[in-house]
Amino acid sequence: MNAGEEMLPVTPTRAQQAAKARLVKELGEADFALPGSLVVESQRCGKPSCACHHDPPKLHGPYARWTRKIDNKTVTRLLTDEEVAQYRPLFENAKRLRRLLADLQQLTMEMVDAPSTPPRHRSQADRT
Ligand SMILES: [Zn+2]
C-alpha cells in the first residue's frame, strides 16, 4: 500500500487502484509544457474602411496568438509560423497534463464522496 492511501476515507477498489496507477504512470511520462492557450485565427482590424470590413470580408492573418495569465492579467503574444511549429507540442503536453490531473482529482473526489463510506461513529451506535 502506498502512503497516500492512508489519507483516504475509503479503501480504493481494484478498479480505482488501476485507474490511479494508469494516471500516475502517464503523469510520470510528462515532458516540457507551456501554459496558456494557442489560438490561430483571422481577424478584423479597427478601420471601418479596411477590406476586412467589406462584404465578403478580406480578413487579416491568420495570426497565432499565445494567451496566458500572468499575475491575474491576460497576456497575449503573437507567434511566428516557426514558433507555432515549435511550441504546439508543448501546448499539447500541458493540455494532456491538465487532463490527467483533472482525471486524478475526479477519481479521488469519487472516493471522498463515496456513499459507501461508513458513518464515523458506527461502533458507538452498535453498542447501544
Ligand atoms: Zn482591416
Backbone and ligand atoms as CSV (ligand in chain L), in Angstrom:
chain,resi,resn,atom,element,x,y,z
A,1,MET,N,N,0.839,-1.206,0.000
A,1,MET,CA,C,0.000,0.000,0.000
A,1,MET,C,C,0.867,1.246,0.000
A,2,ASN,N,N,0.472,2.223,-0.804
A,2,ASN,CA,C,1.203,3.481,-0.849
A,2,ASN,C,C,0.807,4.363,0.323
A,3,ALA,N,N,1.714,5.270,0.693
A,3,ALA,CA,C,1.469,6.134,1.847
A,3,ALA,C,C,0.222,6.984,1.652
A,4,GLY,N,N,-0.037,7.406,0.416
A,4,GLY,CA,C,-1.170,8.277,0.134
A,4,GLY,C,C,-2.491,7.657,0.485
A,5,GLU,N,N,-2.569,6.338,0.402
A,5,GLU,CA,C,-3.846,5.679,0.640
A,5,GLU,C,C,-4.296,5.766,2.091
A,6,GLU,N,N,-3.357,5.993,3.013
A,6,GLU,CA,C,-3.730,6.119,4.413
A,6,GLU,C,C,-4.523,7.391,4.676
A,7,MET,N,N,-4.447,8.366,3.744
A,7,MET,CA,C,-5.169,9.620,3.923
A,7,MET,C,C,-6.606,9.502,3.437
A,8,LEU,N,N,-6.937,8.410,2.767
A,8,LEU,CA,C,-8.265,8.281,2.174
A,8,LEU,C,C,-9.276,7.754,3.179
A,9,PRO,N,N,-10.524,8.246,3.078
A,9,PRO,CA,C,-11.577,7.780,3.983
A,9,PRO,C,C,-12.069,6.380,3.628
A,10,VAL,N,N,-11.844,5.957,2.379
A,10,VAL,CA,C,-12.268,4.619,1.960
A,10,VAL,C,C,-11.103,3.903,1.299
A,11,THR,N,N,-11.128,2.604,1.343
A,11,THR,CA,C,-10.115,1.820,0.642
A,11,THR,C,C,-10.460,1.812,-0.839
A,12,PRO,N,N,-9.477,2.176,-1.687
A,12,PRO,CA,C,-9.766,2.199,-3.122
A,12,PRO,C,C,-10.135,0.808,-3.623
A,13,THR,N,N,-11.070,0.758,-4.557
A,13,THR,CA,C,-11.400,-0.514,-5.176
A,13,THR,C,C,-10.266,-0.898,-6.126
A,14,ARG,N,N,-10.309,-2.130,-6.589
A,14,ARG,CA,C,-9.316,-2.605,-7.537
A,14,ARG,C,C,-9.311,-1.716,-8.792
A,15,ALA,N,N,-10.517,-1.350,-9.254
A,15,ALA,CA,C,-10.642,-0.509,-10.450
A,15,ALA,C,C,-10.052,0.876,-10.210
A,16,GLN,N,N,-10.298,1.418,-8.999
A,16,GLN,CA,C,-9.751,2.740,-8.676
A,16,GLN,C,C,-8.232,2.691,-8.570
A,17,GLN,N,N,-7.720,1.608,-7.983
A,17,GLN,CA,C,-6.264,1.422,-7.908
A,17,GLN,C,C,-5.663,1.401,-9.304
A,18,ALA,N,N,-6.328,0.659,-10.203
A,18,ALA,CA,C,-5.830,0.518,-11.569
A,18,ALA,C,C,-5.876,1.851,-12.303
A,19,ALA,N,N,-6.973,2.592,-12.097
A,19,ALA,CA,C,-7.118,3.895,-12.746
A,19,ALA,C,C,-6.040,4.851,-12.255
A,20,LYS,N,N,-5.788,4.813,-10.951
A,20,LYS,CA,C,-4.758,5.691,-10.395
A,20,LYS,C,C,-3.377,5.315,-10.941
A,21,ALA,N,N,-3.089,4.031,-10.979
A,21,ALA,CA,C,-1.789,3.566,-11.464
A,21,ALA,C,C,-1.556,4.020,-12.908
A,22,ARG,N,N,-2.634,3.955,-13.712
A,22,ARG,CA,C,-2.515,4.356,-15.112
A,22,ARG,C,C,-2.230,5.865,-15.221
A,23,LEU,N,N,-2.964,6.660,-14.412
A,23,LEU,CA,C,-2.788,8.116,-14.448
A,23,LEU,C,C,-1.391,8.512,-13.962
A,24,VAL,N,N,-0.951,7.863,-12.883
A,24,VAL,CA,C,0.360,8.191,-12.320
A,24,VAL,C,C,1.468,7.831,-13.316
A,25,LYS,N,N,1.284,6.720,-14.002
A,25,LYS,CA,C,2.265,6.300,-14.996
A,25,LYS,C,C,2.350,7.339,-16.121
A,26,GLU,N,N,1.160,7.789,-16.582
A,26,GLU,CA,C,1.143,8.798,-17.654
A,26,GLU,C,C,1.720,10.126,-17.186
A,27,LEU,N,N,1.424,10.486,-15.945
A,27,LEU,CA,C,1.981,11.722,-15.389
A,27,LEU,C,C,3.504,11.613,-15.293
A,28,GLY,N,N,3.974,10.404,-15.040
A,28,GLY,CA,C,5.409,10.160,-14.941
A,28,GLY,C,C,6.141,10.328,-16.260
A,29,GLU,N,N,5.372,10.301,-17.342
A,29,GLU,CA,C,5.959,10.496,-18.671
A,29,GLU,C,C,5.833,11.946,-19.130
A,30,ALA,N,N,5.562,12.855,-18.190
A,30,ALA,CA,C,5.378,14.273,-18.524
A,30,ALA,C,C,6.629,14.836,-19.190
A,31,ASP,N,N,6.405,15.793,-20.061
A,31,ASP,CA,C,7.503,16.432,-20.779
A,31,ASP,C,C,7.365,17.947,-20.637
A,32,PHE,N,N,8.282,18.677,-21.224
A,32,PHE,CA,C,8.219,20.134,-21.164
A,32,PHE,C,C,6.850,20.625,-21.626
A,33,ALA,N,N,6.346,21.659,-20.971
A,33,ALA,CA,C,4.976,22.086,-21.239
A,33,ALA,C,C,4.838,23.598,-21.094
A,34,LEU,N,N,4.040,24.197,-21.988
A,34,LEU,CA,C,3.788,25.633,-21.937
A,34,LEU,C,C,2.378,25.904,-21.423
A,35,PRO,N,N,2.237,26.925,-20.560
A,35,PRO,CA,C,0.907,27.271,-20.056
A,35,PRO,C,C,0.144,28.114,-21.058
A,36,GLY,N,N,-1.149,28.253,-20.822
A,36,GLY,CA,C,-1.978,29.107,-21.661
A,36,GLY,C,C,-2.516,28.380,-22.869
A,37,SER,N,N,-3.037,29.167,-23.813
A,37,SER,CA,C,-3.656,28.556,-24.975
A,37,SER,C,C,-3.149,29.184,-26.266
A,38,LEU,N,N,-3.141,28.381,-27.302
A,38,LEU,CA,C,-2.710,28.825,-28.626
A,38,LEU,C,C,-3.936,28.880,-29.531
A,39,VAL,N,N,-4.211,30.063,-30.061
A,39,VAL,CA,C,-5.349,30.221,-30.968
A,39,VAL,C,C,-4.840,30.794,-32.284
A,40,VAL,N,N,-5.161,30.113,-33.373
A,40,VAL,CA,C,-4.778,30.594,-34.700
A,40,VAL,C,C,-6.053,30.989,-35.437
A,41,GLU,N,N,-6.189,32.291,-35.742
A,41,GLU,CA,C,-7.401,32.724,-36.444
A,41,GLU,C,C,-7.165,34.031,-37.198
A,42,SER,N,N,-8.010,34.254,-38.208
A,42,SER,CA,C,-8.002,35.513,-38.950
A,42,SER,C,C,-8.836,36.521,-38.192
A,43,GLN,N,N,-8.575,37.828,-38.442
A,43,GLN,CA,C,-9.342,38.810,-37.687
A,43,GLN,C,C,-9.545,40.116,-38.447
A,44,ARG,N,N,-10.465,40.925,-37.909
A,44,ARG,CA,C,-10.746,42.252,-38.431
A,44,ARG,C,C,-9.951,43.269,-37.623
A,45,CYS,N,N,-9.616,44.395,-38.300
A,45,CYS,CA,C,-8.934,45.463,-37.582
A,45,CYS,C,C,-9.947,46.540,-37.202
A,46,GLY,N,N,-9.467,47.665,-36.697
A,46,GLY,CA,C,-10.370,48.699,-36.224
A,46,GLY,C,C,-10.767,49.711,-37.278
A,47,LYS,N,N,-10.203,49.601,-38.493
A,47,LYS,CA,C,-10.511,50.589,-39.541
A,47,LYS,C,C,-11.761,50.183,-40.316
A,48,PRO,N,N,-12.855,50.944,-40.218
A,48,PRO,CA,C,-14.111,50.589,-40.901
A,48,PRO,C,C,-13.948,50.528,-42.420
A,49,SER,N,N,-13.027,51.296,-42.997
A,49,SER,CA,C,-12.859,51.343,-44.444
A,49,SER,C,C,-11.997,50.191,-44.972
A,50,CYS,N,N,-11.381,49.429,-44.053
A,50,CYS,CA,C,-10.453,48.361,-44.456
A,50,CYS,C,C,-11.201,47.202,-45.122
A,51,ALA,N,N,-10.480,46.486,-45.991
A,51,ALA,CA,C,-11.069,45.358,-46.721
A,51,ALA,C,C,-11.610,44.274,-45.787
A,52,CYS,N,N,-11.116,44.256,-44.545
A,52,CYS,CA,C,-11.588,43.230,-43.603
A,52,CYS,C,C,-13.021,43.497,-43.155
A,53,HIS,N,N,-13.537,44.710,-43.454
A,53,HIS,CA,C,-14.926,45.015,-43.104
A,53,HIS,C,C,-15.837,44.975,-44.329
A,54,HIS,N,N,-15.248,44.665,-45.515
A,54,HIS,CA,C,-16.046,44.562,-46.733
A,54,HIS,C,C,-16.903,43.298,-46.717
A,55,ASP,N,N,-17.807,43.235,-47.700
A,55,ASP,CA,C,-18.649,42.048,-47.840
A,55,ASP,C,C,-18.464,41.480,-49.237
A,56,PRO,N,N,-17.835,40.340,-49.466
A,56,PRO,CA,C,-17.279,39.488,-48.403
A,56,PRO,C,C,-15.994,40.079,-47.818
A,57,PRO,N,N,-15.706,39.816,-46.549
A,57,PRO,CA,C,-14.534,40.408,-45.901
A,57,PRO,C,C,-13.225,39.747,-46.330
A,58,LYS,N,N,-12.176,40.562,-46.391
A,58,LYS,CA,C,-10.830,40.033,-46.618
A,58,LYS,C,C,-10.084,40.190,-45.292
A,59,LEU,N,N,-10.115,39.116,-44.499
A,59,LEU,CA,C,-9.604,39.191,-43.124
A,59,LEU,C,C,-8.080,39.223,-43.065
A,60,HIS,N,N,-7.563,39.763,-41.974
A,60,HIS,CA,C,-6.114,39.770,-41.723
A,60,HIS,C,C,-5.697,38.438,-41.101
A,61,GLY,N,N,-4.493,38.062,-41.415
A,61,GLY,CA,C,-3.976,36.834,-40.805
A,61,GLY,C,C,-4.022,35.640,-41.725
A,62,PRO,N,N,-4.099,34.426,-41.221
A,62,PRO,CA,C,-4.325,34.126,-39.793
A,62,PRO,C,C,-3.109,34.428,-38.905
A,63,TYR,N,N,-3.415,34.837,-37.687
A,63,TYR,CA,C,-2.394,35.077,-36.688
A,63,TYR,C,C,-2.476,34.000,-35.603
A,64,ALA,N,N,-1.309,33.692,-35.083
A,64,ALA,CA,C,-1.248,32.739,-33.964
A,64,ALA,C,C,-1.032,33.536,-32.688
A,65,ARG,N,N,-1.999,33.415,-31.781
A,65,ARG,CA,C,-1.902,34.144,-30.516
A,65,ARG,C,C,-1.747,33.178,-29.356
A,66,TRP,N,N,-0.732,33.457,-28.555
A,66,TRP,CA,C,-0.495,32.672,-27.336
A,66,TRP,C,C,-1.002,33.526,-26.181
A,67,THR,N,N,-2.045,33.046,-25.521
A,67,THR,CA,C,-2.664,33.798,-24.437
A,67,THR,C,C,-2.467,33.061,-23.123
A,68,ARG,N,N,-2.053,33.802,-22.122
A,68,ARG,CA,C,-1.900,33.190,-20.794
A,68,ARG,C,C,-2.068,34.246,-19.711
A,69,LYS,N,N,-2.273,33.766,-18.493
A,69,LYS,CA,C,-2.452,34.657,-17.348
A,69,LYS,C,C,-1.117,34.849,-16.645
A,70,ILE,N,N,-0.758,36.123,-16.415
A,70,ILE,CA,C,0.410,36.434,-15.604
A,70,ILE,C,C,-0.049,37.422,-14.547
A,71,ASP,N,N,0.067,37.035,-13.275
A,71,ASP,CA,C,-0.407,37.881,-12.164
A,71,ASP,C,C,-1.853,38.322,-12.385
A,72,ASN,N,N,-2.696,37.384,-12.763
A,72,ASN,CA,C,-4.132,37.648,-12.971
A,72,ASN,C,C,-4.434,38.521,-14.188
A,73,LYS,N,N,-3.414,38.850,-14.983
A,73,LYS,CA,C,-3.660,39.632,-16.196
A,73,LYS,C,C,-3.452,38.740,-17.416
A,74,THR,N,N,-4.350,38.902,-18.404
A,74,THR,CA,C,-4.224,38.128,-19.624
A,74,THR,C,C,-3.155,38.751,-20.508
A,75,VAL,N,N,-2.173,37.949,-20.852
A,75,VAL,CA,C,-1.072,38.426,-21.682
A,75,VAL,C,C,-1.088,37.662,-23.001
A,76,THR,N,N,-1.049,38.413,-24.099
A,76,THR,CA,C,-1.088,37.788,-25.418
A,76,THR,C,C,0.200,38.080,-26.175
A,77,ARG,N,N,0.713,37.054,-26.822
A,77,ARG,CA,C,1.919,37.224,-27.641
A,77,ARG,C,C,1.651,36.611,-28.993
A,78,LEU,N,N,2.002,37.326,-30.050
A,78,LEU,CA,C,1.866,36.754,-31.384
A,78,LEU,C,C,3.052,35.844,-31.655
A,79,LEU,N,N,2.764,34.700,-32.253
A,79,LEU,CA,C,3.830,33.754,-32.570
A,79,LEU,C,C,4.026,33.672,-34.084
A,80,THR,N,N,5.263,33.501,-34.490
A,80,THR,CA,C,5.559,33.287,-35.914
A,80,THR,C,C,5.191,31.842,-36.262
A,81,ASP,N,N,5.111,31.571,-37.573
A,81,ASP,CA,C,4.806,30.213,-38.019
A,81,ASP,C,C,5.817,29.211,-37.457
A,82,GLU,N,N,7.049,29.640,-37.429
A,82,GLU,CA,C,8.106,28.757,-36.923
A,82,GLU,C,C,7.904,28.465,-35.439
A,83,GLU,N,N,7.553,29.509,-34.685
A,83,GLU,CA,C,7.301,29.319,-33.250
A,83,GLU,C,C,6.096,28.410,-33.023
A,84,VAL,N,N,5.066,28.600,-33.860
A,84,VAL,CA,C,3.882,27.749,-33.728
A,84,VAL,C,C,4.266,26.284,-33.900
A,85,ALA,N,N,5.082,26.022,-34.921
A,85,ALA,CA,C,5.503,24.643,-35.175
A,85,ALA,C,C,6.313,24.088,-34.005
A,86,GLN,N,N,7.150,24.946,-33.417
A,86,GLN,CA,C,7.995,24.504,-32.301
A,86,GLN,C,C,7.200,24.351,-31.014
A,87,TYR,N,N,6.287,25.284,-30.762
A,87,TYR,CA,C,5.613,25.339,-29.466
A,87,TYR,C,C,4.386,24.443,-29.383
A,88,ARG,N,N,3.776,24.131,-30.525
A,88,ARG,CA,C,2.497,23.419,-30.476
A,88,ARG,C,C,2.565,22.128,-29.630
A,89,PRO,N,N,3.631,21.326,-29.798
A,89,PRO,CA,C,3.711,20.115,-28.947
A,89,PRO,C,C,3.782,20.443,-27.456
A,90,LEU,N,N,4.367,21.601,-27.126
A,90,LEU,CA,C,4.497,21.978,-25.716
A,90,LEU,C,C,3.143,22.364,-25.131
A,91,PHE,N,N,2.288,22.972,-25.971
A,91,PHE,CA,C,0.914,23.269,-25.530
A,91,PHE,C,C,0.139,21.961,-25.380
A,92,GLU,N,N,0.366,21.037,-26.306
A,92,GLU,CA,C,-0.312,19.736,-26.241
A,92,GLU,C,C,0.082,18.999,-24.965
A,93,ASN,N,N,1.367,19.065,-24.625
A,93,ASN,CA,C,1.847,18.413,-23.395
A,93,ASN,C,C,1.138,18.979,-22.166
A,94,ALA,N,N,1.022,20.303,-22.136
A,94,ALA,CA,C,0.376,20.950,-20.987
A,94,ALA,C,C,-1.097,20.554,-20.908
A,95,LYS,N,N,-1.738,20.500,-22.076
A,95,LYS,CA,C,-3.156,20.139,-22.125
A,95,LYS,C,C,-3.343,18.714,-21.591
A,96,ARG,N,N,-2.437,17.826,-21.980
A,96,ARG,CA,C,-2.503,16.435,-21.554
A,96,ARG,C,C,-2.314,16.347,-20.032
A,97,LEU,N,N,-1.363,17.123,-19.511
A,97,LEU,CA,C,-1.113,17.121,-18.070
A,97,LEU,C,C,-2.328,17.629,-17.301
A,98,ARG,N,N,-2.969,18.676,-17.817
A,98,ARG,CA,C,-4.156,19.213,-17.146
A,98,ARG,C,C,-5.267,18.174,-17.123
A,99,ARG,N,N,-5.393,17.420,-18.243
A,99,ARG,CA,C,-6.440,16.407,-18.327
A,99,ARG,C,C,-6.155,15.267,-17.345
A,100,LEU,N,N,-4.887,14.845,-17.279
A,100,LEU,CA,C,-4.514,13.761,-16.365
A,100,LEU,C,C,-4.751,14.167,-14.914
A,101,LEU,N,N,-4.364,15.396,-14.589
A,101,LEU,CA,C,-4.542,15.878,-13.221
A,101,LEU,C,C,-6.032,15.976,-12.891
A,102,ALA,N,N,-6.827,16.466,-13.840
A,102,ALA,CA,C,-8.281,16.561,-13.631
A,102,ALA,C,C,-8.872,15.172,-13.412
A,103,ASP,N,N,-8.416,14.188,-14.183
A,103,ASP,CA,C,-8.902,12.817,-14.035
A,103,ASP,C,C,-8.535,12.255,-12.661
A,104,LEU,N,N,-7.304,12.531,-12.238
A,104,LEU,CA,C,-6.849,12.031,-10.939
A,104,LEU,C,C,-7.651,12.672,-9.807
A,105,GLN,N,N,-7.929,13.971,-9.949
A,105,GLN,CA,C,-8.710,14.665,-8.938
A,105,GLN,C,C,-10.151,14.163,-8.921
A,106,GLN,N,N,-10.714,13.898,-10.114
A,106,GLN,CA,C,-12.070,13.387,-10.206
A,106,GLN,C,C,-12.175,12.011,-9.542
A,107,LEU,N,N,-11.178,11.184,-9.824
A,107,LEU,CA,C,-11.126,9.840,-9.236
A,107,LEU,C,C,-11.100,9.927,-7.709
A,108,THR,N,N,-10.264,10.838,-7.202
A,108,THR,CA,C,-10.137,10.989,-5.760
A,108,THR,C,C,-11.419,11.561,-5.157
A,109,MET,N,N,-12.046,12.496,-5.876
A,109,MET,CA,C,-13.321,13.063,-5.432
A,109,MET,C,C,-14.370,11.970,-5.254
A,110,GLU,N,N,-14.411,11.051,-6.219
A,110,GLU,CA,C,-15.390,9.968,-6.157
A,110,GLU,C,C,-15.181,9.116,-4.908
A,111,MET,N,N,-13.915,8.960,-4.512
A,111,MET,CA,C,-13.621,8.157,-3.330
A,111,MET,C,C,-13.973,8.901,-2.058
A,112,VAL,N,N,-13.706,10.210,-2.037
A,112,VAL,CA,C,-14.015,11.020,-0.857
A,112,VAL,C,C,-15.525,11.120,-0.663
A,113,ASP,N,N,-16.246,11.212,-1.789
A,113,ASP,CA,C,-17.698,11.362,-1.734
A,113,ASP,C,C,-18.435,10.033,-1.779
A,114,ALA,N,N,-17.690,8.929,-1.745
A,114,ALA,CA,C,-18.319,7.617,-1.910
A,114,ALA,C,C,-19.425,7.405,-0.888
A,115,PRO,N,N,-20.647,7.015,-1.336
A,115,PRO,CA,C,-21.757,6.799,-0.417
A,115,PRO,C,C,-21.529,5.582,0.488
A,116,SER,N,N,-20.559,4.735,0.097
A,116,SER,CA,C,-20.297,3.540,0.884
A,116,SER,C,C,-19.443,3.834,2.124
A,117,THR,N,N,-19.022,5.107,2.262
A,117,THR,CA,C,-18.219,5.476,3.420
A,117,THR,C,C,-19.002,5.185,4.697
A,118,PRO,N,N,-18.464,4.370,5.593
A,118,PRO,CA,C,-19.221,4.045,6.809
A,118,PRO,C,C,-19.339,5.267,7.709
A,119,PRO,N,N,-20.461,5.384,8.440
A,119,PRO,CA,C,-20.613,6.501,9.382
A,119,PRO,C,C,-19.484,6.468,10.395
A,120,ARG,N,N,-19.033,7.635,10.762
A,120,ARG,CA,C,-17.848,7.750,11.593
A,120,ARG,C,C,-18.023,7.100,12.971
A,121,HIS,N,N,-19.246,7.144,13.491
A,121,HIS,CA,C,-19.450,6.666,14.853
A,121,HIS,C,C,-20.248,5.369,14.900
A,122,ARG,N,N,-20.104,4.575,13.882
A,122,ARG,CA,C,-20.915,3.346,13.837
A,122,ARG,C,C,-20.643,2.459,15.057
A,123,SER,N,N,-19.380,2.322,15.426
A,123,SER,CA,C,-19.064,1.406,16.513
A,123,SER,C,C,-19.764,1.802,17.808
A,124,GLN,N,N,-19.918,3.121,18.035
A,124,GLN,CA,C,-20.624,3.579,19.241
A,124,GLN,C,C,-22.113,3.256,19.127
A,125,ALA,N,N,-22.686,3.509,17.918
A,125,ALA,CA,C,-24.116,3.284,17.718
A,125,ALA,C,C,-24.446,1.795,17.883
A,126,ASP,N,N,-23.526,0.945,17.450
A,126,ASP,CA,C,-23.773,-0.506,17.513
A,126,ASP,C,C,-23.867,-0.984,18.967
A,127,ARG,N,N,-23.210,-0.297,19.826
A,127,ARG,CA,C,-23.155,-0.756,21.218
A,127,ARG,C,C,-24.473,-0.523,21.948
A,128,THR,N,N,-25.230,0.479,21.524
A,128,THR,CA,C,-26.452,0.815,22.268
A,128,THR,C,C,-27.619,-0.096,21.893
L,1,ZN,ZN,ZN,-8.543,45.536,-41.598
